[in-house]
């Protein structure tokens, strides 16, 4: 990359309100233009936490705020959640939504145009593929899949059935992240040789609980879906499914996907890494039902020599430059801390502060980043241009796949060599077995979508 005089660069590339406003219409078009009269009917699947309001970031809450979008059904395997959500949506929209426990019934409803999926990770791929086959557009949470093979088939289904499939990596709709991308690609940091995604978030010990009877209103078979059948256990159900291998993609998939996705965007990584090594363990959880690690550190080496890392610590720990979560980018002329709402740069050998930005600098103000992201999805549904998505399913697959590769290295206990184009490991049949899973009929991802 052509080198730049750092002082001249700072003068030319300073982040100004005018500059932010100039780029905003691309990301806020659903708010700025007159909405078409035609209403888009959406069903939301998975309504606990992220699917409902989720501290302002929930699916139901943000979709209900977009003009001419109507939530017509909500779906969950736990009927006990329906009263609060139905009542809450009626207060938000004035409409009383219908309920469903089986996702497949949503696909039978010809009045539903699109589905928004906030179900557990192990369900994302099958529900997305089914929806595409049924002619529905999809918003699916990260991580997009439970395996690498599932992610590729989701991309294939989206393209084959011409569906608009957005991934819930909402940093890609952030004006802050867009500005960071622009500065780095102009050369502010020099040649970027490394990126690191980190998540230092303490997680409580879930302890041990015995198997028990299935609670009234819980459709346990539908919850397990593609996963092996296990007796009902509270430590395998609401949120605790994150900590057992049958349903979990580990904290790598749950949280690390966000950080690595931002790095891929900034560094314009469009291929998979070729060498992967991950170490870690489950510490201080003797007697716990948790199976997945609470500490992992993975290194991903690319064919061009650049290196990405992901580290998660779910125990007591120090900060990383004063932060507990985010993305770091390292270049020959400086480094950057980046999250969805802020970036800071530090330049030269003395790490002098360079350009920085927060969401508070954006004019007009961003009320909810998720609303921009959902709005981009709705815009693309109307235009039928999946190419204009902020987070197309292919990008979600590429970022999620990295977390899967890290987990596979951890589970096999060795450094792995990966063929990026074939999406297979090099002469390693054992590692290849982790690229897919054994499905429990009838919840089977088809060989051909």
Secondary structure, 3 states (H helix, E strand, C coil): CCCCCHHHHHHHHCCCHHHHHHHHHHHCHHHHCCCCCCCEEEEEECCCHHHCCHHHCCHHHHHCCCCCEEEEEEECCEHHHHHHHHHHHHHHHCCCCEEECCHHHHHHCCCCCEEEECCCHHHHHHHHHHHHHCCCEEEECCCCCCCHHHHHHHHHHHHHCCCCEEECCHHHHCHHHHHHHHHHHHCCCCCEEEEEEEEECCCCCCCCCCCCCCCCCECHHHHHCCCCCCCCCHHHCCCHHHHCCCCCCHHHHHHHHHHHHHHHHHHCCCCCCCEEEEEEECCCCCCCCCCCCCEEEEEEECCCCCEEEEEEECCCCCCECCECEEEEEEECCEEEEECCCEEEEEECCCCEEEEEEEHHHCCCCCCCHHHHHHHHHHHHHHHCCHHHCCCEHHHHHHHHHHHHHHHHHHHHCCCEEEECCCCEECCCHHHHHHHCCCCCCCCCCCCCC
